[in-house]
Amino acid sequence: MKLLMDGTRGVSLFLQLNMDRFLVPLLIVAALFLGGMMFSYAAVH
């Protein structure tokens, strides 16, 4: 039982650390996309 709990804790920590690696580039791309949308809308209208 202890081995199972330690393994689950390790997997949880691994996922938390890697989630930042996926979220940061995704947020940067989303911010650039939204900025481009706003500036293109302001240029057209």
Backbone as a chain_set.jsonl record, in Angstrom:
{"seq": "MKLLMDGTRGVSLFLQLNMDRFLVPLLIVAALFLGGMMFSYAAVH", "coords": {"N": [[0.832, -1.201, 0.0], [1.948, 1.233, 0.785], [3.87, 1.566, -1.197], [2.253, 1.936, -3.427], [1.01, 4.383, -2.784], [3.257, 6.092, -2.709], [4.081, 5.906, -5.378], [1.873, 7.033, -6.684], [1.984, 9.63, -5.67], [4.402, 10.44, -6.766], [3.825, 10.382, -9.524], [1.846, 12.324, -9.62], [3.292, 14.629, -8.855], [5.087, 14.726, -11.0], [3.33, 15.243, -13.14], [2.365, 17.762, -12.377], [4.678, 19.339, -12.546], [5.292, 19.153, -15.275], [3.038, 20.26, -16.383], [3.292, 23.023, -16.318], [5.194, 23.38, -18.289], [3.736, 22.905, -20.555], [1.645, 24.735, -20.406], [2.73, 27.372, -20.391], [3.917, 27.951, -23.041], [1.526, 27.653, -24.47], [-0.088, 29.708, -23.421], [1.431, 31.919, -24.234], [1.229, 31.766, -27.036], [-1.547, 32.053, -27.278], [-1.865, 34.675, -26.282], [-0.421, 36.156, -28.19], [-1.961, 35.588, -30.438], [-4.477, 36.688, -29.722], [-3.72, 39.371, -29.417], [-2.933, 39.953, -32.049], [-5.401, 39.627, -33.305], [-6.858, 41.74, -32.153], [-5.398, 44.015, -32.999], [-5.578, 43.759, -35.766], [-8.284, 44.042, -36.134], [-8.64, 46.666, -35.257], [-7.172, 48.014, -37.207], [-8.629, 47.579, -39.494], [-11.149, 48.672, -39.031]], "CA": [[0.0, 0.0, 0.0], [2.836, 2.399, 0.837], [4.483, 1.69, -2.522], [1.224, 2.497, -4.315], [0.841, 5.8, -2.447], [4.472, 6.8, -3.146], [4.036, 5.969, -6.841], [0.84, 7.996, -7.06], [2.501, 10.954, -5.333], [5.437, 10.741, -7.755], [3.171, 10.682, -10.801], [1.17, 13.607, -9.451], [4.315, 15.667, -8.89], [5.59, 14.767, -12.375], [2.33, 15.919, -13.975], [2.313, 19.173, -11.999], [5.861, 20.013, -13.073], [5.215, 19.213, -16.728], [1.899, 21.074, -16.803], [3.815, 24.367, -16.566], [5.908, 23.368, -19.573], [2.739, 22.945, -21.629], [0.776, 25.911, -20.283], [3.415, 28.625, -20.704], [3.895, 28.223, -24.483], [0.139, 27.797, -24.917], [-0.53, 31.056, -23.059], [2.136, 32.882, -25.081], [0.605, 31.708, -28.361], [-2.887, 32.623, -27.156], [-1.731, 36.12, -26.123], [-0.036, 36.698, -29.491], [-3.116, 35.46, -31.322], [-5.48, 37.69, -29.338], [-3.166, 40.68, -29.755], [-3.048, 40.098, -33.495], [-6.823, 39.818, -33.642], [-7.277, 43.089, -31.75], [-4.754, 45.011, -33.851], [-6.095, 43.66, -37.137], [-9.638, 44.609, -36.097], [-8.501, 48.12, -35.13], [-6.655, 48.526, -38.47], [-9.667, 47.476, -40.54], [-12.281, 49.548, -38.735]], "C": [[0.874, 1.262, 0.0], [3.491, 2.647, -0.518], [3.505, 2.324, -3.507], [1.036, 3.992, -4.052], [2.05, 6.623, -2.894], [4.49, 6.941, -4.662], [3.029, 6.991, -7.318], [1.309, 9.416, -6.788], [3.561, 11.379, -6.346], [4.845, 11.118, -9.102], [2.479, 12.034, -10.72], [2.162, 14.767, -9.519], [4.861, 15.835, -10.306], [4.614, 15.512, -13.283], [2.245, 17.408, -13.647], [3.498, 19.934, -12.569], [5.778, 20.162, -14.588], [4.054, 20.054, -17.215], [2.355, 22.503, -17.093], [4.51, 24.441, -17.924], [4.942, 23.407, -20.744], [1.93, 24.232, -21.592], [1.464, 27.198, -20.707], [3.468, 28.881, -22.207], [2.478, 28.405, -25.026], [-0.391, 29.187, -24.601], [0.162, 32.121, -23.902], [1.506, 32.923, -26.47], [-0.788, 32.332, -28.315], [-2.82, 34.147, -27.03], [-1.339, 36.766, -27.444], [-1.209, 36.663, -30.467], [-4.168, 36.519, -31.003], [-4.999, 39.102, -29.636], [-3.249, 40.945, -31.244], [-4.472, 40.32, -33.937], [-7.263, 41.242, -33.308], [-6.671, 44.149, -32.67], [-5.274, 44.942, -35.281], [-7.514, 44.235, -37.185], [-9.57, 46.13, -36.033], [-7.996, 48.707, -36.452], [-7.717, 48.537, -39.551], [-10.77, 48.494, -40.29], [-11.812, 50.932, -38.327]], "O": [[0.577, 2.233, -0.696], [3.649, 3.793, -0.939], [3.895, 3.156, -4.326], [0.916, 4.777, -4.992], [1.887, 7.732, -3.402], [4.875, 7.99, -5.179], [3.3, 7.739, -8.257], [1.059, 10.314, -7.592], [3.614, 12.544, -6.74], [5.304, 12.06, -9.747], [2.531, 12.809, -11.675], [1.894, 15.775, -10.173], [5.074, 16.959, -10.761], [5.033, 16.326, -14.107], [2.071, 18.229, -14.547], [3.339, 21.064, -13.03], [6.159, 21.202, -15.125], [4.074, 20.521, -18.354], [1.851, 23.129, -18.025], [4.42, 25.453, -18.619], [5.294, 23.894, -21.819], [1.567, 24.764, -22.641], [0.828, 28.047, -21.332], [3.084, 29.972, -22.626], [2.252, 29.209, -25.931], [-1.074, 29.788, -25.43], [-0.457, 33.126, -24.251], [1.277, 34.002, -27.016], [-1.164, 33.067, -29.228], [-3.645, 34.843, -27.621], [-1.869, 37.822, -27.79], [-1.417, 37.605, -31.231], [-4.69, 37.172, -31.906], [-5.787, 39.945, -30.065], [-3.6, 42.05, -31.659], [-4.73, 41.112, -34.844], [-7.963, 41.878, -34.096], [-7.363, 45.083, -33.076], [-5.396, 45.974, -35.94], [-7.896, 44.851, -38.18], [-10.36, 46.811, -36.686], [-8.375, 49.83, -36.784], [-7.711, 49.404, -40.425], [-11.271, 49.112, -41.23], [-12.634, 51.802, -38.04]]}, "num_chains": 1, "name": "protein.A"}
